[in-house]
Amino acid sequence: MKVEEIRGLSEKEREEKIVDFSQEIFNLRFQLATGKIENPSRLRGLRRDIARLKTVQRENRISDKSSLKQENKAGSDK
């Protein structure tokens, strides 16, 4: 997934993607252990997708906190 696609998703959709990708990683690791994995590089891609999703979530939380601080500061200046 590209970052632009991730930013276009809602918070709930991002959470669902993380859960889906984590489940897929679990399944691929099981296949890896049994020797039946078709595309081992898919594991790396999924881990990176999860990292991208979590990074965008964190960016949103930080921007939300900073905007709240600015609103509170502006409100106390009055």
N, CA, C and O atoms as CSV, one atom per row, in Angstrom:
chain,resi,resn,atom,element,x,y,z
A,1,MET,N,N,0.841,-1.182,0.000
A,1,MET,CA,C,0.000,0.000,0.000
A,1,MET,C,C,0.883,1.241,0.000
A,1,MET,O,O,1.954,1.273,0.606
A,2,LYS,N,N,0.407,2.237,-0.685
A,2,LYS,CA,C,1.127,3.496,-0.709
A,2,LYS,C,C,0.590,4.405,0.388
A,2,LYS,O,O,-0.546,4.257,0.838
A,3,VAL,N,N,1.424,5.343,0.806
A,3,VAL,CA,C,1.051,6.242,1.894
A,3,VAL,C,C,-0.178,7.067,1.521
A,3,VAL,O,O,-1.018,7.343,2.377
A,4,GLU,N,N,-0.287,7.454,0.274
A,4,GLU,CA,C,-1.452,8.238,-0.154
A,4,GLU,C,C,-2.741,7.441,0.033
A,4,GLU,O,O,-3.765,7.986,0.444
A,5,GLU,N,N,-2.677,6.149,-0.271
A,5,GLU,CA,C,-3.846,5.284,-0.082
A,5,GLU,C,C,-4.189,5.179,1.399
A,5,GLU,O,O,-5.360,5.217,1.777
A,6,ILE,N,N,-3.175,5.049,2.220
A,6,ILE,CA,C,-3.377,4.894,3.664
A,6,ILE,C,C,-3.998,6.154,4.251
A,6,ILE,O,O,-4.910,6.078,5.074
A,7,ARG,N,N,-3.502,7.311,3.829
A,7,ARG,CA,C,-4.043,8.574,4.349
A,7,ARG,C,C,-5.491,8.780,3.925
A,7,ARG,O,O,-6.227,9.511,4.588
A,8,GLY,N,N,-5.910,8.154,2.839
A,8,GLY,CA,C,-7.280,8.260,2.368
A,8,GLY,C,C,-8.260,7.394,3.151
A,8,GLY,O,O,-9.474,7.547,3.017
A,9,LEU,N,N,-7.733,6.489,3.964
A,9,LEU,CA,C,-8.587,5.600,4.748
A,9,LEU,C,C,-9.017,6.267,6.051
A,9,LEU,O,O,-8.331,7.152,6.564
A,10,SER,N,N,-10.151,5.835,6.576
A,10,SER,CA,C,-10.581,6.318,7.881
A,10,SER,C,C,-9.793,5.582,8.964
A,10,SER,O,O,-9.113,4.595,8.687
A,11,GLU,N,N,-9.891,6.063,10.173
A,11,GLU,CA,C,-9.164,5.452,11.295
A,11,GLU,C,C,-9.610,3.995,11.493
A,11,GLU,O,O,-8.788,3.116,11.753
A,12,LYS,N,N,-10.896,3.758,11.368
A,12,LYS,CA,C,-11.428,2.404,11.539
A,12,LYS,C,C,-10.903,1.470,10.445
A,12,LYS,O,O,-10.544,0.324,10.716
A,13,GLU,N,N,-10.863,1.970,9.217
A,13,GLU,CA,C,-10.360,1.163,8.110
A,13,GLU,C,C,-8.887,0.823,8.296
A,13,GLU,O,O,-8.451,-0.281,7.972
A,14,ARG,N,N,-8.114,1.789,8.825
A,14,ARG,CA,C,-6.696,1.522,9.095
A,14,ARG,C,C,-6.548,0.422,10.136
A,14,ARG,O,O,-5.716,-0.472,9.986
A,15,GLU,N,N,-7.347,0.487,11.183
A,15,GLU,CA,C,-7.304,-0.552,12.223
A,15,GLU,C,C,-7.626,-1.919,11.636
A,15,GLU,O,O,-6.967,-2.909,11.954
A,16,GLU,N,N,-8.642,-1.970,10.778
A,16,GLU,CA,C,-9.026,-3.231,10.150
A,16,GLU,C,C,-7.902,-3.771,9.266
A,16,GLU,O,O,-7.644,-4.975,9.254
A,17,LYS,N,N,-7.236,-2.885,8.528
A,17,LYS,CA,C,-6.118,-3.303,7.675
A,17,LYS,C,C,-4.991,-3.887,8.518
A,17,LYS,O,O,-4.399,-4.900,8.146
A,18,ILE,N,N,-4.692,-3.258,9.647
A,18,ILE,CA,C,-3.626,-3.757,10.519
A,18,ILE,C,C,-3.963,-5.159,11.000
A,18,ILE,O,O,-3.103,-6.040,11.006
A,19,VAL,N,N,-5.203,-5.369,11.399
A,19,VAL,CA,C,-5.630,-6.694,11.866
A,19,VAL,C,C,-5.544,-7.711,10.729
A,19,VAL,O,O,-5.060,-8.826,10.926
A,20,ASP,N,N,-6.009,-7.329,9.549
A,20,ASP,CA,C,-5.969,-8.234,8.394
A,20,ASP,C,C,-4.536,-8.604,8.027
A,20,ASP,O,O,-4.227,-9.773,7.796
A,21,PHE,N,N,-3.664,-7.599,7.974
A,21,PHE,CA,C,-2.265,-7.856,7.620
A,21,PHE,C,C,-1.568,-8.701,8.679
A,21,PHE,O,O,-0.747,-9.557,8.352
A,22,SER,N,N,-1.895,-8.462,9.943
A,22,SER,CA,C,-1.294,-9.262,11.018
A,22,SER,C,C,-1.720,-10.723,10.903
A,22,SER,O,O,-0.912,-11.629,11.105
A,23,GLN,N,N,-2.981,-10.947,10.579
A,23,GLN,CA,C,-3.475,-12.311,10.391
A,23,GLN,C,C,-2.787,-12.968,9.201
A,23,GLN,O,O,-2.446,-14.150,9.251
A,24,GLU,N,N,-2.586,-12.211,8.142
A,24,GLU,CA,C,-1.918,-12.750,6.959
A,24,GLU,C,C,-0.458,-13.093,7.268
A,24,GLU,O,O,0.059,-14.101,6.785
A,25,ILE,N,N,0.205,-12.256,8.071
A,25,ILE,CA,C,1.583,-12.555,8.483
A,25,ILE,C,C,1.616,-13.851,9.279
A,25,ILE,O,O,2.495,-14.689,9.076
A,26,PHE,N,N,0.665,-14.012,10.177
A,26,PHE,CA,C,0.593,-15.246,10.966
A,26,PHE,C,C,0.481,-16.459,10.045
A,26,PHE,O,O,1.195,-17.447,10.219
A,27,ASN,N,N,-0.414,-16.378,9.071
A,27,ASN,CA,C,-0.608,-17.496,8.139
A,27,ASN,C,C,0.648,-17.771,7.321
A,27,ASN,O,O,1.006,-18.927,7.091
A,28,LEU,N,N,1.314,-16.704,6.881
A,28,LEU,CA,C,2.528,-16.886,6.089
A,28,LEU,C,C,3.663,-17.487,6.925
A,28,LEU,O,O,4.446,-18.295,6.426
A,29,ARG,N,N,3.743,-17.092,8.181
A,29,ARG,CA,C,4.766,-17.675,9.053
A,29,ARG,C,C,4.500,-19.160,9.274
A,29,ARG,O,O,5.434,-19.958,9.353
A,30,PHE,N,N,3.250,-19.521,9.371
A,30,PHE,CA,C,2.894,-20.924,9.511
A,30,PHE,C,C,3.300,-21.690,8.259
A,30,PHE,O,O,3.850,-22.787,8.350
A,31,GLN,N,N,3.030,-21.116,7.092
A,31,GLN,CA,C,3.444,-21.744,5.836
A,31,GLN,C,C,4.959,-21.854,5.747
A,31,GLN,O,O,5.489,-22.843,5.241
A,32,LEU,N,N,5.655,-20.828,6.243
A,32,LEU,CA,C,7.113,-20.833,6.221
A,32,LEU,C,C,7.654,-21.975,7.079
A,32,LEU,O,O,8.620,-22.640,6.703
A,33,ALA,N,N,7.034,-22.194,8.214
A,33,ALA,CA,C,7.472,-23.257,9.117
A,33,ALA,C,C,7.229,-24.641,8.522
A,33,ALA,O,O,7.999,-25.570,8.764
A,34,THR,N,N,6.166,-24.774,7.749
A,34,THR,CA,C,5.861,-26.064,7.148
A,34,THR,C,C,6.526,-26.246,5.788
A,34,THR,O,O,6.461,-27.322,5.195
A,35,GLY,N,N,7.166,-25.186,5.299
A,35,GLY,CA,C,7.871,-25.271,4.031
A,35,GLY,C,C,6.992,-25.146,2.810
A,35,GLY,O,O,7.400,-25.551,1.721
A,36,LYS,N,N,5.811,-24.603,2.953
A,36,LYS,CA,C,4.872,-24.517,1.831
A,36,LYS,C,C,4.598,-23.087,1.397
A,36,LYS,O,O,3.575,-22.815,0.767
A,37,ILE,N,N,5.494,-22.175,1.726
A,37,ILE,CA,C,5.271,-20.771,1.379
A,37,ILE,C,C,5.628,-20.548,-0.090
A,37,ILE,O,O,6.658,-21.019,-0.573
A,38,GLU,N,N,4.761,-19.826,-0.781
A,38,GLU,CA,C,4.973,-19.569,-2.205
A,38,GLU,C,C,5.801,-18.309,-2.433
A,38,GLU,O,O,6.667,-18.275,-3.307
A,39,ASN,N,N,5.529,-17.277,-1.644
A,39,ASN,CA,C,6.199,-15.991,-1.852
A,39,ASN,C,C,6.714,-15.458,-0.508
A,39,ASN,O,O,6.004,-14.705,0.158
A,40,PRO,N,N,7.919,-15.828,-0.100
A,40,PRO,CA,C,8.429,-15.399,1.192
A,40,PRO,C,C,8.643,-13.885,1.297
A,40,PRO,O,O,8.645,-13.340,2.401
A,41,SER,N,N,8.821,-13.214,0.184
A,41,SER,CA,C,9.024,-11.767,0.240
A,41,SER,C,C,7.747,-11.026,0.627
A,41,SER,O,O,7.793,-9.850,0.986
A,42,ARG,N,N,6.624,-11.704,0.555
A,42,ARG,CA,C,5.350,-11.099,0.957
A,42,ARG,C,C,5.364,-10.737,2.439
A,42,ARG,O,O,4.732,-9.761,2.841
A,43,LEU,N,N,6.080,-11.516,3.259
A,43,LEU,CA,C,6.198,-11.216,4.687
A,43,LEU,C,C,6.795,-9.831,4.899
A,43,LEU,O,O,6.285,-9.037,5.689
A,44,ARG,N,N,7.860,-9.557,4.200
A,44,ARG,CA,C,8.531,-8.270,4.330
A,44,ARG,C,C,7.595,-7.129,3.922
A,44,ARG,O,O,7.524,-6.104,4.601
A,45,GLY,N,N,6.892,-7.310,2.828
A,45,GLY,CA,C,5.970,-6.282,2.360
A,45,GLY,C,C,4.849,-6.014,3.349
A,45,GLY,O,O,4.465,-4.864,3.565
A,46,LEU,N,N,4.327,-7.073,3.948
A,46,LEU,CA,C,3.251,-6.914,4.932
A,46,LEU,C,C,3.743,-6.185,6.185
A,46,LEU,O,O,3.052,-5.318,6.720
A,47,ARG,N,N,4.932,-6.545,6.640
A,47,ARG,CA,C,5.488,-5.862,7.815
A,47,ARG,C,C,5.659,-4.370,7.538
A,47,ARG,O,O,5.390,-3.531,8.397
A,48,ARG,N,N,6.100,-4.063,6.346
A,48,ARG,CA,C,6.281,-2.660,5.989
A,48,ARG,C,C,4.938,-1.932,5.852
A,48,ARG,O,O,4.822,-0.765,6.226
A,49,ASP,N,N,3.938,-2.615,5.322
A,49,ASP,CA,C,2.604,-2.011,5.224
A,49,ASP,C,C,2.044,-1.704,6.606
A,49,ASP,O,O,1.459,-0.642,6.821
A,50,ILE,N,N,2.220,-2.628,7.539
A,50,ILE,CA,C,1.761,-2.394,8.910
A,50,ILE,C,C,2.494,-1.198,9.509
A,50,ILE,O,O,1.885,-0.363,10.178
A,51,ALA,N,N,3.786,-1.117,9.271
A,51,ALA,CA,C,4.565,0.018,9.781
A,51,ALA,C,C,4.062,1.328,9.193
A,51,ALA,O,O,3.966,2.328,9.904
A,52,ARG,N,N,3.743,1.335,7.913
A,52,ARG,CA,C,3.204,2.546,7.281
A,52,ARG,C,C,1.869,2.943,7.905
A,52,ARG,O,O,1.632,4.114,8.200
A,53,LEU,N,N,1.001,1.952,8.103
A,53,LEU,CA,C,-0.304,2.229,8.713
A,53,LEU,C,C,-0.140,2.816,10.108
A,53,LEU,O,O,-0.800,3.796,10.454
A,54,LYS,N,N,0.725,2.227,10.898
A,54,LYS,CA,C,0.930,2.712,12.263
A,54,LYS,C,C,1.581,4.088,12.279
A,54,LYS,O,O,1.300,4.894,13.166
A,55,THR,N,N,2.441,4.364,11.316
A,55,THR,CA,C,3.076,5.675,11.233
A,55,THR,C,C,2.040,6.752,10.943
A,55,THR,O,O,2.060,7.814,11.566
A,56,VAL,N,N,1.143,6.491,10.013
A,56,VAL,CA,C,0.097,7.468,9.680
A,56,VAL,C,C,-0.834,7.660,10.872
A,56,VAL,O,O,-1.260,8.782,11.146
A,57,GLN,N,N,-1.153,6.591,11.578
A,57,GLN,CA,C,-1.987,6.718,12.775
A,57,GLN,C,C,-1.314,7.624,13.803
A,57,GLN,O,O,-1.954,8.494,14.393
A,58,ARG,N,N,-0.033,7.412,14.004
A,58,ARG,CA,C,0.722,8.210,14.971
A,58,ARG,C,C,0.772,9.677,14.539
A,58,ARG,O,O,0.608,10.575,15.366
A,59,GLU,N,N,0.996,9.918,13.258
A,59,GLU,CA,C,0.998,11.290,12.756
A,59,GLU,C,C,-0.332,11.974,13.047
A,59,GLU,O,O,-0.368,13.135,13.455
A,60,ASN,N,N,-1.416,11.250,12.834
A,60,ASN,CA,C,-2.742,11.819,13.077
A,60,ASN,C,C,-2.961,12.120,14.551
A,60,ASN,O,O,-3.522,13.159,14.899
A,61,ARG,N,N,-2.517,11.210,15.423
A,61,ARG,CA,C,-2.666,11.448,16.864
A,61,ARG,C,C,-1.866,12.674,17.293
A,61,ARG,O,O,-2.347,13.484,18.084
A,62,ILE,N,N,-0.657,12.813,16.778
A,62,ILE,CA,C,0.180,13.956,17.137
A,62,ILE,C,C,-0.437,15.253,16.643
A,62,ILE,O,O,-0.459,16.245,17.372
A,63,SER,N,N,-0.938,15.258,15.413
A,63,SER,CA,C,-1.550,16.481,14.878
A,63,SER,C,C,-2.834,16.830,15.635
A,63,SER,O,O,-3.144,18.005,15.827
A,64,ASP,N,N,-3.575,15.811,16.060
A,64,ASP,CA,C,-4.787,16.064,16.846
A,64,ASP,C,C,-4.433,16.682,18.194
A,64,ASP,O,O,-5.099,17.615,18.643
A,65,LYS,N,N,-3.397,16.173,18.835
A,65,LYS,CA,C,-2.978,16.710,20.130
A,65,LYS,C,C,-2.489,18.147,19.998
A,65,LYS,O,O,-2.816,18.995,20.827
A,66,SER,N,N,-1.707,18.423,18.958
A,66,SER,CA,C,-1.180,19.779,18.790
A,66,SER,C,C,-2.302,20.763,18.471
A,66,SER,O,O,-2.258,21.911,18.914
A,67,SER,N,N,-3.306,20.330,17.707
A,67,SER,CA,C,-4.416,21.227,17.399
A,67,SER,C,C,-5.258,21.491,18.648
A,67,SER,O,O,-5.786,22.591,18.814
A,68,LEU,N,N,-5.389,20.494,19.526
A,68,LEU,CA,C,-6.107,20.699,20.791
A,68,LEU,C,C,-5.356,21.675,21.678
A,68,LEU,O,O,-5.973,22.528,22.318
A,69,LYS,N,N,-4.049,21.566,21.727
A,69,LYS,CA,C,-3.252,22.479,22.543
A,69,LYS,C,C,-3.391,23.901,22.039
A,69,LYS,O,O,-3.507,24.837,22.830
A,70,GLN,N,N,-3.379,24.069,20.712
A,70,GLN,CA,C,-3.516,25.400,20.139
A,70,GLN,C,C,-4.891,25.987,20.441
A,70,GLN,O,O,-5.018,27.179,20.722
A,71,GLU,N,N,-5.927,25.135,20.381
A,71,GLU,CA,C,-7.279,25.610,20.694
A,71,GLU,C,C,-7.383,26.008,22.158
A,71,GLU,O,O,-7.982,27.032,22.487
A,72,ASN,N,N,-6.795,25.195,23.043
A,72,ASN,CA,C,-6.837,25.511,24.465
A,72,ASN,C,C,-6.066,26.781,24.763
A,72,ASN,O,O,-6.501,27.591,25.581
A,73,LYS,N,N,-4.943,26.966,24.120
A,73,LYS,CA,C,-4.143,28.173,24.326
A,73,LYS,C,C,-4.887,29.393,23.817
A,73,LYS,O,O,-4.888,30.433,24.476
A,74,ALA,N,N,-5.518,29.286,22.661
A,74,ALA,CA,C,-6.278,30.396,22.107
A,74,ALA,C,C,-7.470,30.737,22.991
A,74,ALA,O,O,-7.822,31.907,23.139
A,75,GLY,N,N,-8.079,29.736,23.567
A,75,GLY,CA,C,-9.231,29.952,24.441
A,75,GLY,C,C,-8.842,30.598,25.755
A,75,GLY,O,O,-9.626,31.361,26.320
A,76,SER,N,N,-7.643,30.311,26.258
A,76,SER,CA,C,-7.214,30.885,27.521
A,76,SER,C,C,-6.687,32.307,27.354
A,76,SER,O,O,-6.577,33.040,28.338
A,77,ASP,N,N,-6.362,32.706,26.137
A,77,ASP,CA,C,-5.858,34.047,25.873
A,77,ASP,C,C,-6.980,35.084,25.921
A,77,ASP,O,O,-6.709,36.274,26.083
A,78,LYS,N,N,-8.208,34.661,25.786
A,78,LYS,CA,C,-9.340,35.586,25.732
A,78,LYS,C,C,-9.660,36.168,27.061
A,78,LYS,O,O,-10.590,36.967,27.177
